[in-house]
Amino acid sequence: MNKEKRWPFKIYPIQFIALGFGGIILIGSLLLTLPVFSQFGKGTPFIDALFTATSATCVTGLTTLTTNEHWNMGGQLIILSLIEIGGLGFMMMPFIFFALMKKRVGLLTRIILQESLNLDSLSGVMKLMFYIFRFAMGFQLLGAILLAFDFIPTYGVAKGLWYSIFHSISAFCNAGFDLFGDSLIGFKDNAYVLLVISGLIIAGGLGFIV
């Protein structure tokens, strides 16, 4: 008779998820304090870096520093990565690793994935994770392409592409971060951009299960 497999650590899977988010926020905070990621080549106060990393990971959109004025592209990329991790769930990262390395996902990882998605059973959890990943990446890519039609003529190829990618991910993850400095006020008469952003917000906001 097989013995029931149990979670071997002294913390529950849901606690592991919380600790994982905390660890990601801390790493993001430490990176954002580095001078190399600011526009001015100076270190960012830890409290501002911590607030920004927390806001990005928890996709709230609150900031103490203007994203496009204080952070250079490297800093913005860190913020965008935190937004993606927070929006999709940090357990998506090991899933991507296992998929790329073509390794079998163990029971413990499946249990954590189940908790992160708030599912009732382990059945089909990997299939659902794969679907979520494809759906999210596909929608964000589509959003970036659509935004590029407006942003590239306005900001140039390099800046327009970066703005398209950043705002597509930010909108889909409902993060509220922008690189314009005044949110979308400058697009109040641009129905095309507002419709694309709105579609991304709705698609991400409904939730993956829905």
Secondary structure by P-SEA (a helix, b strand, c coil): ccccccccccccaaaaaaaaaaaaaaaaaaaaaccccccccccccaaaaaaaaaaaaaccccccccccccccaaaaaaaaaaaaaaaaccaaaaaaaaaaacccccaaaaaaaaaaaccccccaaaaaaaaaaaaaaaaaaaaaaaaaacccccccaaaaaaaaaaaaaaaaacccccccccccccccccaaaaaaaaaaaaaaaacccc
